[in-house]
């Protein structure tokens, strides 16, 4: 495994997604791969990048992430399995409260310990919703920039 120096908050530091995969125990690896397939099925043009040593999926900004329990944040493991999360979960419609938010303000997630626990259609609906939010936020930013540029031209 090709790791750089570890941060104070994390037990690992990966140089590539391949290093990340090599680190994972088999059960987490299988869950991560299954969830990745769902993400790329929904958003084939998403960019996959390591952030906080786990894969994040972006179009304009971070949309979702896959965080295995073996990649710690802090000094101890706080859950089992693999966490699938949404960067802008607080903007999502989650009336059924399928997603957890803990004490977080923006990020919502669901933890999975087995592939059988994953409701693929429901997860896909959340991913599509998150993509729409990402598109709307990008459009809002673009409109603000265009409005600002026009107002500067009229000065």
FIKOLTOR-29745 format. One record per residue (C-alpha): residue in one letter; x, y, z. Coordinates in steps of 0.001 Angstrom, whole numbers, padded with zeros to 6 digits, always signed. Last residue first. Example, Ala and Ser with C-alpha at 12.3 -4.5 7.8 and 13.67 -1.06 7.14 Angstrom:
2
S+013670-001060+007140A+012300-004500+007800
***
This chain:
155
X-021032+051338-013665X-023142+049415-016201X-020459+046780-016813X-020132+046021-013095X-023884+045396-012896X-023643+042967-015826X-020777+041038-014185X-022684+040778-010875X-025776+039483-012647X-023690+036935-014580X-021933+035772-011392X-025247+035473-009527X-026796+033560-012416X-023856+031129-012528X-024063+030519-008777X-027811+029831-009067X-027193+027482-012006X-024566+025587-010007X-026961+025335-007046X-029730+024054-009314X-027445+021465-010956X-026193+020190-007581X-029775+020005-006299X-030775+018030-009388X-027829+015670-008820X-028887+015170-005184X-032427+014241-006301X-031028+011719-008787X-028848+010249-006012X-031812+010050-003617X-033911+008253-006247X-031003+005876-006902X-030773+005076-003180X-034497+004280-003168X-034248+002032-006214X-031209+000201-004807X-032674-000486-001365X-029372-001579+000185X-029682-003948+003142X-028872-007008+000981X-025473-005488+000116X-024463-005830+003746X-023456-003612+006685X-024921-000400+005295X-024925+003054+006884X-027176+005805+005493X-026177+009434+005185X-027077+013120+005578X-024510+015924+005470X-025592+019523+006014X-026137+020289+009703X-024585+017228+011333X-025707+016118+014799X-026803+012710+013580X-028077+013177+010047X-029435+009767+009180X-031218+009050+005902X-034429+007047+005603X-036273+009873+007363X-039457+009060+005398X-039841+012770+004603X-036336+012922+003140X-036588+015713+000553X-033027+016869+000082X-031571+020267+000976X-030108+019045+004293X-028462+016186+002417X-026144+018568+000575X-022994+016420+000811X-024954+013182+000562X-023708+010055+002267X-023192+006327+001868X-021575+004920+004998X-019996+001481+004784X-019969-001257+007401X-019634-000616+011109X-019818+002675+013012X-017713+004960+015229X-014229+003510+014739X-011757+005315+016946X-009084+008013+016792X-010749+010619+014642X-012252+010089+011239X-011435+006485+010502X-011202+004698+007193X-012194+001213+008415X-015824+002350+008631X-016039+002671+004848X-017049+006132+003559X-018779+006387+000182X-019535+009948-000899X-022227+012051-002527X-022789+015247-004500X-019565+017236-004091X-019623+020262-006387X-020192+020833-010105X-020367+017177-011151X-018937+015395-008151X-018572+011986-006545X-016509+011606-003378X-014333+008570-002737X-012662+008304+000680X-009301+009557+001971X-010745+012842+003361X-011345+013596-000323X-010508+011060-002973X-011986+011861-006337X-014613+010325-008599X-015919+012640-011287X-019512+012062-012306X-020261+011511-016011X-021945+008113-015451X-024333+009651-012916X-027069+007146-012071X-025276+003948-013150X-022024+005493-011908X-023508+005949-008420X-025107+002492-008351X-021859+000863-009486X-019969+002770-006802X-022432+001423-004194X-021697-002181-005208X-017938-001526-005282X-018031+000035-001812X-020085-002846-000421X-017687-005438-001836X-014640-003539-000514X-016256-003229+002918X-016737-007013+003164X-013253-007698+001751X-011352-005462+004180X-010286-002199+002527X-006660-001098+002111X-006268-002317-001476X-009326-000296-002533X-007914+002963-001099X-004569+002342-002772X-006447+001913-006068X-008328+005175-005454X-004960+006883-005350X-002354+008458-003046X-004048+007296+000133X-003597+008723+003622X-004584+006543+006554X-005548+006590+010265X-007258+009947+010021X-007701+012993+012241X-004015+013696+012915X-003195+013224+009260X-001241+010227+008016X+001941+010556+005998X+001603+009252+002478X+000408+005755+001730X+001370+003349-001057X+000000+000000+000000
***
